[in-house]
Amino acid sequence: MRKSGAHTEHPCDHVVSSMPISQLLQVMAPTPAESAVHAADDLRYRDFLTVALVVPEEYGFPDNWIYVHSKEVQVGRIQNFGSWSPYLVKEGRTCLGLEFFVFEGDDTWSRPDEELVEQGKRELGILNLVDPAKVEAGYVVRMPKAYPFYDSEYKANVARIVEWLEDCAPNVHPVGRNGMHRYNNQDHSMVTAMLTAENIATGSRHDVWSVNVEEEYHEESSTDDDPSRGTRGTGRDAPVIPRHHYDEDHPVHQPPTSS
């Protein structure tokens, strides 16, 4: 669908999807099986907000990012985009990305950009990283569904969705972190797309659900692996949070262990 509301159809033999797998089922027609839709609706996500502050280069640091554990501030991690590449910043400047781990719609997510920029300045001052007066500009970027939420139900939910796709829509191929609801890093997420493309182009049978960060990829999964697609391979087995700890009115605020 275009922004104007008009629909455009593109006939195809295969669909590779990196959109959140929960949304994938919501947009499919005809409507998938009720059990698969319920599993998709039951998946949870952690959302992400960055306050990007432009500062003189002298306020940068050699690391790509640093984690913040001080209880005096809300920021959980700070990126130095100038350390990633000098082409990301203007000469003599760097950009510090203050990362807040939030839930869409909560107090921090809903705060006006101007207030978040001011909060970012204050917190840099509290951490003795940057004189707030030296911040030259600020921007806010909100990213919904940035992190698949690993609660006690997610593996069974993903397994049910994949089971339905394999039975009823085998030419639809979920890939990537959101597409597979797998907490993989960017490089492993890209591998899932590359192997999927090879499967489509050559008829190979790579098991993209075995691509993960804890072990090297093996085309054939071992016989003692859990047969469920939601659990095969280690994925990025972050600590599973009991479902009752997930409360949209009073969410748990804890940063993920990596990007």
ABEGO torsion letter per residue (X at the ends): XBAAGBBBBBBBABBBBABBAAAAAAABOBBBBAAAAAAAAABBBBBBBBBBBBBBAAABBABABBBBABAABABABBBBAAAABAAABBBGBBBBBBBBBBBBGBAAAABBAAAAAAAAAAAAAAAGABBAAABABBBBBBBBGABBBBBAAAAAAAAAAAAAAAAABAABBBBEAAAAGBBBBAAAAAAAAAAAAAAAAAGBABBAAABBAABBBBABBBAABBABAAABEAEBBBBBBBAAABBAABBBBBBBABX
